[in-house]
Amino acid sequence: MQRASEGQPCDISGIENYEQIDECGGIQWPWSKADAAQRDRPAQHRRLFDDGHFPHVDGRARLIIDDITPTPEFPDDEYPMVLLTGRGTVSQWHTQTRTGKSPVLGKLYPKNPYVEIHPDDAHGIGVVNGDQVRVRSRRGQAEAAAFVSPTVQPGHVFMPMHYEATNKLTLRSFDPHSHQPNYKYSAVTIEPIKHVR
């Protein structure tokens, strides 16, 4: 991994690196060895564009206003639940292309996929906390451990986007302006996996 502005390698796995980041109030990436060697606290960069200057000739932001379009998929009788995805833990970022290579971070989140499900929904399908379940969408299926929690609404389930299995379930539609994939919302069904004991 390189720091574009200085071409210096960044250390994302050293304990000394993370303790120093904490001491400096949570410096955002990249954090180079040159930064770590500094005795003084580096400048804080908490937000992009906090100076009000944007990378355009006139220095102003470009805002896109568009009509709100409905999600391309709704729950139905076959896929009655809404799958939401997002960050699972503070130690997981994006699709783990970088953080997945860090042994330190790897110890801080569950190795195998999990799905958060409301207690009422879990009871309705005969699932208790820790059971293995199959999550199916129109695009694929994934096995995950059930994490029964009231933090999700009834009718919704949540899976971290960082697991490859999660992305087998999500939609393949894209925002026409940013080209970001629509990974946040799709219709699924969940069933318990019965193991012979």
N, C-alpha and C positions, 0 to 999 in steps of 0.2 A: 504494500500500500504506500502511495507516495503523496506527499503534500505538494499540491500543484504550485504553490507560490514559491517554495524553497527547494523542492525536489528532494526533501529529506524523508527517510522512512519514519513512519509513525508506529509507536509501540502500543498495542491495545491489550496486551495480556499481562503486563507486569504489575505486581501488587504495589511497587513503589510508585508506578505511573498513576494507579487509581487512587492511592492515598493522597498524592499530590493534587490530583484533580479535585478531590473533596476539600482539601485545604484551601484551594483557590475558588471555592464556591461553585463548582460544576462547570468548568470551561467546556465549551462545545468543541467538537472535533473540527479539524484534525489537531492532534497533540503530538508534536514532534519531539525527538530527543533533544533538539536545541531548546525547545520550550521547557523541557524537564530540567535542563541544566541551568536555566536562569535562576538567580537567587531571588530576584524581585518577582512579585506576582505579575503574570502577564495581563494585558488589557482584557477586560471582560467584553465578550461579543455575545450578548444574550439574544438578540433578535436580528434577523435580516432586514436590511433597509431601514433601520431605526434612525438613520440620519435623514430620511425622507428623499434620498436620491436613488433613482432607478436606472438600470443600464440601457437607457434610450438617449438619443441625441439631445432631447430637451430635458432629460433627467426626470421626467414624470412617469407615473405608473400608467399601464394600459389595462383598463377594466373591460371585461367582456360581459355584456348583458344579453341573456338568451332566455327563451321561453322555458319554463319548467316542464320537463317531460316526465311522464309516469315511468316507474320502473318497468323494465321489459318482462318481468316475470312476477306473478302473484301466487300465493298459496292456493291450493285447491284440494279436492278430496284425496288425490293420490300423494301430493306433497303438501301437507297441511301446515308445516312450520316454516318460519322465516329464519334463515341462517344469516347471522351477522358476523363479520370478521374484523379483526383489528389487532393491535398490539396485545400480546398475552402477558408479558412481564417486563419489568424495566431492563432486564438483561437480554431481551430479544429486540432486534431492529430489522425491519424490512424482511427479506427472505433468507436471512442468515448467510448471505454470500460472504460477509466479512466476519460478523460476530459468531457465526457457526464454527469458525476456525479457532476460536479462543477457548482453550481448556478451562480457564477461570470462569468465563461466562457460561460455558456449557454445564457447569455444576449448579448454576443458579436457577435453572428452569427445567420443567419435566422433559425428559428425553422423548417420550412418546406422545402423540396427539391426545388431546382431551377436548371434551365438549361440555360447556356449561348449559344446564337445563333446569328450568323452574321445578320446584318440588311437586306442584300439581301435575305438570306434564310427565314428570318421571313416574309418579304414582300411576297415572293413566296408562302407561305402557309397561308397567311392571319392572321398573328399573330403580335400583338403589345406588347410592354413591359408590363409585369404584367399579361398577359393572362395565363390561365391555359392550359397546353398542356399535351398530352399523348405521352410518349416516349416508343417505342416498339422495342424489339430485338427478335431474334429467341428463346430466353429463357424466356422472360417475358415482363411485361410492368410496367410503373411507371407514376404517375402524378406529375407534377412539374410546378412551375411558370416560365414563359419565362423571361429571362433577356437578352434583345437585346443589343448586344455589338460588336463593331468592333475588340475586342481583340481576338476573335476566327476567324479562316480563313473560308471563304465560304466552305460549304460542311462538316464542322466540328461543333460539339457541345461539350460543356464541362459540366460535373456534378461533384460536390465534392464527393469523395469516402466515405465520413463519414456518408452518409445517407444509411440506410438499403435498401431503394428503389433503389438506384443506383446499388447496387451489385446484384439485381435481373436481371439486364440487361447484365452483363458482362460475358465474356467467362470463361469456367471452365478448361482451360488448364494451365499447370504448367511448369516452367522452370525445366529441368531435373537435374540441378546441385544445385541450391539454393532452389528449390521447392516453389519459390514465384509464386503466381497466376498471370495470365495474365489479370489484371483488367484494363489495360491502354487503350485498343483499341478494339472496337467492332463496328459492323454495326447496325444502328438503323434507324427508321423512326419517324417523329414527326408529330402529327396532333393536331389541336386546339380542345379543349373540349368546345362544344357549350352548354351554360347554358340557360335555359328558363328564360326570365326576365319578 
